[in-house]
């Protein structure tokens, strides 16, 4: 049995915290939910976690203070801030206090999951303890993310790393929306204009690779992202 990724989630909004915890548990994570920074610090000192998700505006101890306190003794465990504070100085303060990423509310659950996977890959230098599904049936094709291959009517094709990562995300969100900024951050590390143009080129390549099955399409959802359409 694969070891689960342990997540410490500190969120003072009980409704949002419960929703996030339930979603991440459904995705295979082991989540401990707390509602203030002092309780978060106590849990951190008593347990071992692979990821810390910290709200900033918490009672007793805010997220900035908690992150700085953790970083005094732990430079490795990744920290993602979840916050309604979206000014540039707030973002800078988050990174200065030791955050690896910063997600502004409201955000989609899909983007949170992509950010988590990206941060864990960077932190571990490999797949996190919770293995992602690797093999997908895509119409007349078989995609193996571990081998970086796409096999179909024309034979087996080796994929580049970015082609592989992008198709992996599309397959994980098959027949659902893959958020464009989230995909850019997960694969390219930054959702800037130039990376966006690069991703469009890779999307065009993937469409070409899948062209032998007319039932498989990579649709552009204007202003939002992409959807890999596969037959049910």
C-alpha positions as CSV (number, residue, x, y, z in Angstrom):
1,X,0.0,0.0,0.0
2,X,1.4,3.4,-1.0
3,X,2.2,5.8,1.9
4,X,-0.1,8.8,2.0
5,X,1.1,12.4,1.9
6,X,0.5,14.0,5.3
7,X,-0.9,17.5,5.2
8,X,-1.3,20.0,8.1
9,X,-4.1,22.3,7.1
10,X,-4.6,25.5,9.2
11,X,-7.7,27.4,8.2
12,X,-9.8,29.5,10.6
13,X,-13.0,29.4,8.4
14,X,-14.6,26.1,9.6
15,X,-16.7,25.7,6.4
16,X,-13.8,26.2,4.0
17,X,-11.5,24.2,6.2
18,X,-13.8,21.2,6.3
19,X,-14.4,21.4,2.5
20,X,-10.7,21.5,1.8
21,X,-10.0,18.6,4.2
22,X,-12.7,16.5,2.7
23,X,-11.6,17.2,-0.9
24,X,-7.9,16.4,-0.1
25,X,-8.9,13.2,1.8
26,X,-10.9,12.1,-1.2
27,X,-7.8,12.6,-3.3
28,X,-5.8,10.3,-1.1
29,X,-4.1,12.7,1.3
30,X,-3.9,12.3,5.1
31,X,-5.1,15.7,6.4
32,X,-5.1,17.2,9.9
33,X,-7.3,20.3,10.1
34,X,-6.8,23.0,12.8
35,X,-8.4,26.5,13.1
36,X,-5.7,28.7,14.7
37,X,-1.9,29.2,14.5
38,X,-1.1,28.1,18.0
39,X,-2.8,24.8,17.5
40,X,-1.0,24.5,14.2
41,X,2.3,25.0,15.8
42,X,1.6,22.5,18.5
43,X,0.5,19.9,15.9
44,X,3.6,20.6,13.8
45,X,6.0,20.0,16.8
46,X,4.3,16.7,17.6
47,X,3.9,15.3,14.1
48,X,5.7,14.8,10.8
49,X,4.1,16.3,7.7
50,X,4.9,16.4,4.0
51,X,3.1,19.7,3.3
52,X,1.8,22.7,5.3
53,X,-1.3,24.6,4.1
54,X,-1.6,27.8,6.1
55,X,-4.2,30.5,6.2
56,X,-2.7,33.9,6.9
57,X,-5.5,35.7,9.0
58,X,-5.8,33.2,11.9
59,X,-6.4,33.8,15.6
60,X,-3.7,33.5,18.2
61,X,-0.9,33.2,15.7
62,X,-1.2,34.4,12.1
63,X,0.2,32.4,9.1
64,X,3.2,34.6,8.6
65,X,4.3,34.2,12.2
66,X,3.7,30.5,12.1
67,X,5.7,30.0,8.9
68,X,8.6,32.0,10.2
69,X,8.6,30.0,13.4
70,X,8.6,26.7,11.4
71,X,11.4,27.9,9.1
72,X,13.6,28.6,12.0
73,X,14.0,24.9,12.4
74,X,12.7,23.4,9.2
75,X,13.8,24.6,5.7
76,X,12.5,21.6,3.9
77,X,8.8,21.0,4.4
78,X,6.9,22.9,1.7
79,X,4.4,25.7,2.8
80,X,1.5,27.0,0.7
81,X,-0.4,30.0,1.9
82,X,-4.1,30.2,1.4
83,X,-5.3,33.7,1.8
84,X,-7.8,36.5,0.9
85,X,-4.9,39.0,1.0
86,X,-4.0,39.7,-2.6
87,X,-1.9,42.9,-2.6
88,X,1.6,42.6,-4.0
89,X,3.2,43.4,-0.7
90,X,1.1,40.6,0.9
91,X,2.5,38.1,-1.6
92,X,6.1,39.3,-1.0
93,X,5.5,39.0,2.7
94,X,4.3,35.5,2.2
95,X,7.4,34.4,0.3
96,X,9.7,36.3,2.7
97,X,8.3,34.3,5.6
98,X,9.2,31.1,3.9
99,X,6.3,30.1,1.7
100,X,6.9,28.0,-1.4
101,X,3.6,29.1,-3.0
102,X,0.7,31.5,-2.4
103,X,-2.9,30.9,-3.4
104,X,-5.4,33.7,-3.3
105,X,-9.0,33.1,-2.3
106,X,-11.3,32.3,-4.0
107,X,-9.5,29.4,-5.8
108,X,-10.7,26.2,-7.4
109,X,-10.0,22.8,-5.8
110,X,-8.4,21.8,-9.1
111,X,-5.9,24.6,-8.9
112,X,-5.1,23.8,-5.3
113,X,-4.4,20.2,-6.2
114,X,-2.1,21.2,-9.1
115,X,-0.2,23.6,-6.9
116,X,0.2,20.9,-4.3
117,X,1.5,18.4,-6.8
118,X,3.9,21.0,-8.3
119,X,5.3,22.0,-4.9
120,X,5.8,18.4,-3.8
121,X,7.6,17.6,-7.0
122,X,9.9,20.5,-6.5
123,X,10.4,19.7,-2.9
124,X,11.0,15.9,-3.2
125,X,12.7,16.0,-6.6
126,X,10.5,13.1,-7.4
127,X,6.9,11.9,-7.2
128,X,5.4,12.6,-3.7
129,X,4.4,9.6,-1.5
130,X,0.9,9.5,-3.0
131,X,1.4,8.0,-6.4
132,X,-0.4,9.7,-9.2
133,X,-2.2,7.4,-11.7
134,X,0.2,6.7,-14.5
135,X,-1.6,4.8,-17.3
136,X,-4.7,6.1,-19.1
137,X,-6.9,4.8,-21.9
138,X,-7.4,7.8,-24.2
139,X,-9.8,6.6,-26.9
140,X,-7.7,4.4,-29.3
141,X,-4.5,5.5,-27.4
142,X,-2.7,4.3,-24.3
143,X,-0.8,7.0,-22.4
144,X,1.9,5.9,-19.9
145,X,3.1,8.9,-17.9
146,X,5.8,6.9,-16.2
147,X,7.4,5.7,-19.4
148,X,6.5,9.0,-21.2
149,X,4.9,7.2,-24.1
150,X,1.7,7.5,-26.1
151,X,0.8,4.4,-28.0
152,X,-1.9,4.4,-30.7
153,X,-2.8,3.4,-34.3
154,X,0.5,4.7,-35.6
155,X,2.6,2.9,-33.0
156,X,4.5,4.2,-29.9
157,X,5.6,7.8,-29.6
158,X,8.1,9.0,-26.9
159,X,7.1,12.3,-25.3
160,X,9.2,15.2,-24.1
161,X,9.0,16.0,-20.4
162,X,6.7,18.9,-20.9
163,X,4.5,17.1,-23.4
164,X,4.3,14.3,-20.8
165,X,3.4,16.5,-17.9
166,X,0.8,18.5,-19.8
167,X,-0.9,15.3,-21.2
168,X,-0.8,13.8,-17.7
169,X,-2.7,16.8,-16.3
170,X,-5.2,16.7,-19.2
171,X,-5.8,12.9,-18.6
172,X,-6.3,13.5,-14.9
173,X,-9.0,16.0,-15.8
174,X,-10.4,14.1,-18.7
175,X,-13.8,15.5,-19.8
176,X,-13.4,18.3,-17.2
177,X,-11.8,21.7,-17.3
178,X,-8.1,22.0,-16.8
179,X,-7.5,25.5,-15.5
180,X,-5.0,27.3,-17.8
181,X,-3.1,29.4,-15.1
182,X,-2.9,26.3,-12.8
183,X,-1.6,24.1,-15.6
184,X,1.0,26.8,-16.5
185,X,2.2,27.0,-12.9
186,X,2.3,23.2,-12.5
187,X,4.3,22.5,-15.7
188,X,6.2,25.8,-16.4
189,X,6.3,27.2,-12.9
190,X,4.9,30.6,-13.9
191,X,1.7,31.7,-15.7
192,X,3.3,34.6,-17.6
193,X,2.5,35.5,-21.2
194,X,5.6,33.8,-22.8
195,X,4.9,30.5,-20.9
196,X,1.3,30.8,-22.1
197,X,2.4,31.0,-25.7
198,X,4.7,28.0,-25.1
199,X,1.9,26.0,-23.7
200,X,-0.3,26.7,-26.7
201,X,2.4,25.2,-28.9
202,X,2.5,22.1,-26.8
203,X,-1.3,21.8,-26.9
204,X,-1.1,22.0,-30.7
205,X,1.5,19.2,-30.7
206,X,-0.7,17.0,-28.5
207,X,-3.7,17.5,-30.8
208,X,-1.5,16.4,-33.6
209,X,-0.4,13.3,-31.7
210,X,-4.0,12.3,-31.0
211,X,-5.4,13.1,-34.5
212,X,-5.9,9.4,-35.5
213,X,-8.9,9.1,-33.2
214,X,-11.6,11.6,-34.2
215,X,-13.4,11.0,-30.9
216,X,-10.5,12.4,-28.9
217,X,-10.2,16.2,-28.8
218,X,-8.4,18.8,-26.8
219,X,-10.9,21.6,-26.7
220,X,-10.0,25.2,-25.9
221,X,-12.4,26.7,-23.3
222,X,-12.0,30.4,-24.0
223,X,-10.5,32.4,-21.2
224,X,-10.5,29.4,-18.8
225,X,-8.4,26.5,-20.0
226,X,-8.6,23.2,-21.9
227,X,-10.7,20.1,-21.8
228,X,-9.5,16.7,-23.0
229,X,-12.6,15.0,-24.5
230,X,-12.4,11.2,-24.5
231,X,-15.2,8.7,-25.3
232,X,-17.0,7.3,-22.3
